[in-house]
Amino acid sequence: MPKMKTNRAAAKRFRKTADGFKRGQSHRRHILTKKPSKRKRQLRREMQVHETDHDRIKQLLPYA
C-alpha cells in the first residue's frame, strides 16, 4: 500500500501540540505601519485550533 500524502498547505499552517493543534494568527504579514503596537503584539501569539476542526486537520496531516 502506498504512503499517504501530507497536505503541504496544512503542514505549513498547523503544528501538533500535546493537546491538539496550534496555528498562527492572520494580519501580521504586511501594512504593519498603520496598526497599533498593542494589536501587533496580540497577533504575535499562536492560537489553539478549535476541537471541532481536529478531525479535519488529522486527515490533512496523517503523520502529525
Distance bins in CASP14 RR format, pairs under 12 A and 6 or more apart:
PFRMAT RR
TARGET T0000
AUTHOR 0000-0000-0000
RMODE 2
METHOD distances of the structure
MODEL  1
3 62 0 0 0 0 1 0 0 0 0 0 0
3 63 0 0 0 0 1 0 0 0 0 0 0
4 58 0 0 0 0 0 1 0 0 0 0 0
4 59 0 0 0 0 1 0 0 0 0 0 0
4 60 0 0 0 0 0 1 0 0 0 0 0
4 61 0 0 0 0 1 0 0 0 0 0 0
4 62 1 0 1 0 0 0 0 0 0 0 0
4 63 1 0 0 1 0 0 0 0 0 0 0
4 64 0 0 0 0 0 1 0 0 0 0 0
5 11 0 0 0 0 0 1 0 0 0 0 0
5 59 0 0 0 0 0 1 0 0 0 0 0
5 60 0 0 0 0 1 0 0 0 0 0 0
5 61 0 0 0 0 0 1 0 0 0 0 0
5 62 0 0 0 0 1 0 0 0 0 0 0
5 63 0 0 0 0 1 0 0 0 0 0 0
6 12 0 0 0 0 0 1 0 0 0 0 0
6 13 0 0 0 0 0 1 0 0 0 0 0
6 14 0 0 0 0 0 1 0 0 0 0 0
6 16 0 0 0 0 0 1 0 0 0 0 0
6 57 0 0 0 0 0 1 0 0 0 0 0
6 58 0 0 0 0 0 1 0 0 0 0 0
6 59 0 0 0 0 0 1 0 0 0 0 0
6 60 1 0 0 1 0 0 0 0 0 0 0
6 61 1 0 1 0 0 0 0 0 0 0 0
6 62 1 0 0 1 0 0 0 0 0 0 0
6 63 1 0 0 1 0 0 0 0 0 0 0
6 64 1 0 0 1 0 0 0 0 0 0 0
7 13 0 0 0 0 1 0 0 0 0 0 0
7 14 0 0 0 0 1 0 0 0 0 0 0
7 56 0 0 0 0 0 1 0 0 0 0 0
7 57 0 0 0 0 1 0 0 0 0 0 0
7 58 0 0 0 0 0 1 0 0 0 0 0
7 59 0 0 0 0 1 0 0 0 0 0 0
7 60 1 1 0 0 0 0 0 0 0 0 0
7 61 1 0 0 1 0 0 0 0 0 0 0
7 62 0 0 0 0 1 0 0 0 0 0 0
7 63 0 0 0 0 0 1 0 0 0 0 0
7 64 0 0 0 0 0 1 0 0 0 0 0
8 14 0 0 0 0 0 1 0 0 0 0 0
8 60 0 0 0 0 1 0 0 0 0 0 0
8 61 0 0 0 0 0 1 0 0 0 0 0
9 57 0 0 0 0 0 1 0 0 0 0 0
9 60 0 0 0 0 1 0 0 0 0 0 0
9 61 0 0 0 0 0 1 0 0 0 0 0
10 16 0 0 0 0 0 1 0 0 0 0 0
10 21 0 0 0 0 1 0 0 0 0 0 0
10 23 0 0 0 0 1 0 0 0 0 0 0
10 49 0 0 0 0 0 1 0 0 0 0 0
10 53 0 0 0 0 0 1 0 0 0 0 0
10 56 0 0 0 0 1 0 0 0 0 0 0
10 57 1 0 0 1 0 0 0 0 0 0 0
10 58 0 0 0 0 0 1 0 0 0 0 0
10 59 0 0 0 0 1 0 0 0 0 0 0
10 60 1 1 0 0 0 0 0 0 0 0 0
10 61 1 0 1 0 0 0 0 0 0 0 0
10 62 0 0 0 0 0 1 0 0 0 0 0
10 63 0 0 0 0 0 1 0 0 0 0 0
10 64 0 0 0 0 1 0 0 0 0 0 0
11 21 0 0 0 0 0 1 0 0 0 0 0
11 23 0 0 0 0 0 1 0 0 0 0 0
11 57 0 0 0 0 0 1 0 0 0 0 0
11 60 1 0 0 1 0 0 0 0 0 0 0
11 61 1 0 0 1 0 0 0 0 0 0 0
11 62 0 0 0 0 0 1 0 0 0 0 0
11 63 0 0 0 0 1 0 0 0 0 0 0
11 64 1 0 0 1 0 0 0 0 0 0 0
12 23 0 0 0 0 0 1 0 0 0 0 0
12 24 0 0 0 0 0 1 0 0 0 0 0
12 60 0 0 0 0 0 1 0 0 0 0 0
12 61 0 0 0 0 0 1 0 0 0 0 0
13 21 0 0 0 0 1 0 0 0 0 0 0
13 22 0 0 0 0 1 0 0 0 0 0 0
13 23 1 0 1 0 0 0 0 0 0 0 0
13 24 1 0 0 1 0 0 0 0 0 0 0
13 25 0 0 0 0 0 1 0 0 0 0 0
13 26 0 0 0 0 0 1 0 0 0 0 0
13 46 0 0 0 0 0 1 0 0 0 0 0
13 47 0 0 0 0 0 1 0 0 0 0 0
13 49 0 0 0 0 1 0 0 0 0 0 0
13 53 0 0 0 0 0 1 0 0 0 0 0
13 57 0 0 0 0 1 0 0 0 0 0 0
13 60 0 0 0 0 1 0 0 0 0 0 0
13 61 0 0 0 0 1 0 0 0 0 0 0
13 64 0 0 0 0 0 1 0 0 0 0 0
14 20 0 0 0 0 1 0 0 0 0 0 0
14 21 1 0 1 0 0 0 0 0 0 0 0
14 22 1 0 0 1 0 0 0 0 0 0 0
14 23 1 0 1 0 0 0 0 0 0 0 0
14 24 0 0 0 0 1 0 0 0 0 0 0
14 46 0 0 0 0 0 1 0 0 0 0 0
14 47 0 0 0 0 0 1 0 0 0 0 0
14 48 0 0 0 0 0 1 0 0 0 0 0
14 49 1 0 0 1 0 0 0 0 0 0 0
14 53 0 0 0 0 1 0 0 0 0 0 0
14 54 0 0 0 0 0 1 0 0 0 0 0
14 56 0 0 0 0 0 1 0 0 0 0 0
14 57 1 0 1 0 0 0 0 0 0 0 0
14 58 0 0 0 0 0 1 0 0 0 0 0
14 59 0 0 0 0 0 1 0 0 0 0 0
14 60 1 0 0 1 0 0 0 0 0 0 0
14 61 1 0 0 1 0 0 0 0 0 0 0
14 64 1 0 0 1 0 0 0 0 0 0 0
15 21 1 0 0 1 0 0 0 0 0 0 0
15 22 1 0 1 0 0 0 0 0 0 0 0
15 23 1 0 0 1 0 0 0 0 0 0 0
15 24 0 0 0 0 1 0 0 0 0 0 0
15 46 1 0 0 1 0 0 0 0 0 0 0
15 47 0 0 0 0 0 1 0 0 0 0 0
15 48 0 0 0 0 0 1 0 0 0 0 0
15 49 0 0 0 0 1 0 0 0 0 0 0
15 57 0 0 0 0 0 1 0 0 0 0 0
15 61 0 0 0 0 1 0 0 0 0 0 0
15 64 0 0 0 0 1 0 0 0 0 0 0
16 22 0 0 0 0 1 0 0 0 0 0 0
16 23 0 0 0 0 0 1 0 0 0 0 0
16 48 0 0 0 0 0 1 0 0 0 0 0
16 49 0 0 0 0 0 1 0 0 0 0 0
16 54 0 0 0 0 0 1 0 0 0 0 0
16 57 0 0 0 0 1 0 0 0 0 0 0
16 58 0 0 0 0 1 0 0 0 0 0 0
16 60 0 0 0 0 0 1 0 0 0 0 0
16 61 1 0 0 1 0 0 0 0 0 0 0
16 62 0 0 0 0 0 1 0 0 0 0 0
16 63 0 0 0 0 1 0 0 0 0 0 0
16 64 1 0 1 0 0 0 0 0 0 0 0
17 23 0 0 0 0 0 1 0 0 0 0 0
17 46 0 0 0 0 1 0 0 0 0 0 0
17 47 0 0 0 0 0 1 0 0 0 0 0
17 48 1 0 0 1 0 0 0 0 0 0 0
17 49 0 0 0 0 1 0 0 0 0 0 0
17 54 0 0 0 0 0 1 0 0 0 0 0
17 57 0 0 0 0 0 1 0 0 0 0 0
17 64 0 0 0 0 0 1 0 0 0 0 0
18 48 0 0 0 0 0 1 0 0 0 0 0
19 48 1 0 0 1 0 0 0 0 0 0 0
19 49 0 0 0 0 0 1 0 0 0 0 0
19 51 0 0 0 0 1 0 0 0 0 0 0
19 54 0 0 0 0 0 1 0 0 0 0 0
20 46 0 0 0 0 0 1 0 0 0 0 0
20 47 0 0 0 0 0 1 0 0 0 0 0
20 48 1 0 0 1 0 0 0 0 0 0 0
20 49 1 0 0 1 0 0 0 0 0 0 0
20 50 0 0 0 0 0 1 0 0 0 0 0
20 51 1 0 0 1 0 0 0 0 0 0 0
20 52 0 0 0 0 0 1 0 0 0 0 0
20 53 0 0 0 0 1 0 0 0 0 0 0
20 54 1 0 0 1 0 0 0 0 0 0 0
20 55 0 0 0 0 0 1 0 0 0 0 0
20 57 0 0 0 0 1 0 0 0 0 0 0
20 58 0 0 0 0 1 0 0 0 0 0 0
20 61 0 0 0 0 0 1 0 0 0 0 0
20 64 0 0 0 0 1 0 0 0 0 0 0
21 46 0 0 0 0 0 1 0 0 0 0 0
21 47 0 0 0 0 1 0 0 0 0 0 0
21 48 1 0 0 1 0 0 0 0 0 0 0
21 49 1 0 1 0 0 0 0 0 0 0 0
21 50 0 0 0 0 1 0 0 0 0 0 0
21 51 0 0 0 0 1 0 0 0 0 0 0
21 52 0 0 0 0 0 1 0 0 0 0 0
21 53 1 0 0 1 0 0 0 0 0 0 0
21 54 1 0 0 1 0 0 0 0 0 0 0
21 55 0 0 0 0 0 1 0 0 0 0 0
21 56 0 0 0 0 0 1 0 0 0 0 0
21 57 1 0 1 0 0 0 0 0 0 0 0
21 58 0 0 0 0 1 0 0 0 0 0 0
21 60 0 0 0 0 0 1 0 0 0 0 0
21 61 0 0 0 0 1 0 0 0 0 0 0
21 64 1 0 0 1 0 0 0 0 0 0 0
22 45 0 0 0 0 1 0 0 0 0 0 0
22 46 1 0 1 0 0 0 0 0 0 0 0
22 47 1 0 0 1 0 0 0 0 0 0 0
22 48 1 0 1 0 0 0 0 0 0 0 0
22 49 1 0 0 1 0 0 0 0 0 0 0
22 50 0 0 0 0 0 1 0 0 0 0 0
22 53 0 0 0 0 0 1 0 0 0 0 0
22 54 0 0 0 0 0 1 0 0 0 0 0
22 57 0 0 0 0 0 1 0 0 0 0 0
22 64 0 0 0 0 0 1 0 0 0 0 0
23 45 0 0 0 0 0 1 0 0 0 0 0
23 46 1 0 0 1 0 0 0 0 0 0 0
23 47 1 0 1 0 0 0 0 0 0 0 0
23 48 1 0 0 1 0 0 0 0 0 0 0
23 49 1 0 1 0 0 0 0 0 0 0 0
23 50 0 0 0 0 0 1 0 0 0 0 0
23 53 0 0 0 0 1 0 0 0 0 0 0
23 54 0 0 0 0 0 1 0 0 0 0 0
23 57 0 0 0 0 1 0 0 0 0 0 0
24 43 0 0 0 0 1 0 0 0 0 0 0
24 44 0 0 0 0 1 0 0 0 0 0 0
24 45 0 0 0 0 1 0 0 0 0 0 0
24 46 1 0 1 0 0 0 0 0 0 0 0
24 47 1 0 0 1 0 0 0 0 0 0 0
24 48 0 0 0 0 0 1 0 0 0 0 0
24 49 0 0 0 0 1 0 0 0 0 0 0
25 39 0 0 0 0 0 1 0 0 0 0 0
25 40 0 0 0 0 0 1 0 0 0 0 0
25 41 0 0 0 0 0 1 0 0 0 0 0
25 42 0 0 0 0 1 0 0 0 0 0 0
25 43 1 0 1 0 0 0 0 0 0 0 0
25 44 1 0 0 1 0 0 0 0 0 0 0
25 45 1 0 0 1 0 0 0 0 0 0 0
25 46 1 0 0 1 0 0 0 0 0 0 0
25 47 1 0 0 1 0 0 0 0 0 0 0
25 48 0 0 0 0 0 1 0 0 0 0 0
26 43 1 0 0 1 0 0 0 0 0 0 0
26 46 0 0 0 0 0 1 0 0 0 0 0
26 47 0 0 0 0 1 0 0 0 0 0 0
27 34 0 0 0 0 0 1 0 0 0 0 0
27 35 1 0 0 1 0 0 0 0 0 0 0
27 39 0 0 0 0 1 0 0 0 0 0 0
27 40 0 0 0 0 1 0 0 0 0 0 0
27 42 0 0 0 0 0 1 0 0 0 0 0
27 43 1 0 1 0 0 0 0 0 0 0 0
27 44 0 0 0 0 0 1 0 0 0 0 0
28 35 0 0 0 0 1 0 0 0 0 0 0
28 39 0 0 0 0 1 0 0 0 0 0 0
28 40 1 0 0 1 0 0 0 0 0 0 0
28 41 0 0 0 0 0 1 0 0 0 0 0
28 42 0 0 0 0 0 1 0 0 0 0 0
28 43 1 0 1 0 0 0 0 0 0 0 0
28 44 1 0 0 1 0 0 0 0 0 0 0
28 45 0 0 0 0 0 1 0 0 0 0 0
28 46 0 0 0 0 0 1 0 0 0 0 0
29 35 0 0 0 0 0 1 0 0 0 0 0
29 40 0 0 0 0 0 1 0 0 0 0 0
29 43 0 0 0 0 0 1 0 0 0 0 0
31 39 0 0 0 0 0 1 0 0 0 0 0
31 40 0 0 0 0 0 1 0 0 0 0 0
32 39 0 0 0 0 1 0 0 0 0 0 0
32 40 1 0 0 1 0 0 0 0 0 0 0
32 41 0 0 0 0 0 1 0 0 0 0 0
32 43 0 0 0 0 1 0 0 0 0 0 0
32 44 0 0 0 0 0 1 0 0 0 0 0
33 40 0 0 0 0 0 1 0 0 0 0 0
34 40 0 0 0 0 0 1 0 0 0 0 0
35 41 0 0 0 0 0 1 0 0 0 0 0
35 42 0 0 0 0 0 1 0 0 0 0 0
35 43 0 0 0 0 1 0 0 0 0 0 0
35 44 0 0 0 0 0 1 0 0 0 0 0
36 42 0 0 0 0 1 0 0 0 0 0 0
36 43 0 0 0 0 0 1 0 0 0 0 0
37 43 0 0 0 0 0 1 0 0 0 0 0
37 44 0 0 0 0 0 1 0 0 0 0 0
38 44 0 0 0 0 0 1 0 0 0 0 0
47 53 0 0 0 0 0 1 0 0 0 0 0
48 54 0 0 0 0 0 1 0 0 0 0 0
48 57 0 0 0 0 0 1 0 0 0 0 0
49 55 0 0 0 0 0 1 0 0 0 0 0
49 56 0 0 0 0 1 0 0 0 0 0 0
49 57 1 0 0 1 0 0 0 0 0 0 0
49 58 0 0 0 0 0 1 0 0 0 0 0
49 60 0 0 0 0 0 1 0 0 0 0 0
49 61 0 0 0 0 0 1 0 0 0 0 0
49 64 0 0 0 0 0 1 0 0 0 0 0
50 56 0 0 0 0 0 1 0 0 0 0 0
50 57 0 0 0 0 0 1 0 0 0 0 0
51 57 0 0 0 0 0 1 0 0 0 0 0
51 58 0 0 0 0 0 1 0 0 0 0 0
53 59 0 0 0 0 0 1 0 0 0 0 0
53 60 0 0 0 0 0 1 0 0 0 0 0
53 61 0 0 0 0 0 1 0 0 0 0 0
54 60 0 0 0 0 0 1 0 0 0 0 0
54 61 0 0 0 0 0 1 0 0 0 0 0
54 64 0 0 0 0 0 1 0 0 0 0 0
55 61 0 0 0 0 0 1 0 0 0 0 0
57 64 1 0 0 1 0 0 0 0 0 0 0
58 64 1 0 0 1 0 0 0 0 0 0 0
END
